[in-house]
Amino acid sequence: MTIKEFFSWKANKRFWLNLVAMALVVVAALFGTMKGLDIYTRHGETVTVPDIKGMTVTQASQALLDNKLKAMVVDSSYIKSEPAGIILELKPGVGEKVKEGRTIYLTINTLNIPLKEVPDLADNSSLREAEMKVQAAGFKLDNVEFISGEKDWVYGVKYQGRLLAIGDKIPLGAGVTLMVGDGNYEAPDSDAIDSLRTEQPGDETGTEGQDDSWF
């Protein structure tokens, strides 16, 4: 059989019919696959993320559900000027195009005011330095309580009448009172200093009976 006869429709009619049928099957399979992928991935079916900032979680969840979207709270922040529990941020963001059923991740304004450690101010800060440290840490200076001591030197920090220790935490944004020296400071005399010393057992003067083993 010559090449001309091989490609002849009349001589190889069955072959050409089979070839055309195979091509149609391949085309149909490709079309069906692409169509199936479009349906599976919902190609072209997108919705716009609504503006839910400022809403409560309940309101935001319903608004997203109305747009065939889901809500999930994943983080919280604290903004004093905003109501507790409202939506602050969301991802994907407002106005973005997403597929139906997409989960929108929400950041809310915390329901509880966070606690923060008060700066260590006692015996290491002047009044002016303490004021700046208090404000920088996110607290307010409510009052200054003057006590006997070196002028404008901070001796302690109070919150709601309670003297705070190093490491104590109070609500962020709370007001504190600084205990500050009024300048009427008198150094204790030698007798007062001696009275603070601990007497050794068996000796009123504290000189005899002393353990000298550390010399």
Secondary structure, 3 states (H helix, E strand, C coil): CCHHHHCCCCCCHHHHHHHHHHHHHHHHHHHHHHHHHHHHHCCCCEEECCCCCCCEHHHHHHHHHHCCCEEEEEEEECCCCCCCCEEEEEECCCCCEEECCCEEEEEEECCCCCEEECCCCCCCCEHHHHHHHHHHCCCEEEEEEEECCCCCEEEEEEECCEECCCCCEEECCCEEEEEEECCCCCCCCHHHHHHHCCCCCCCCCCCCCCCCCCC
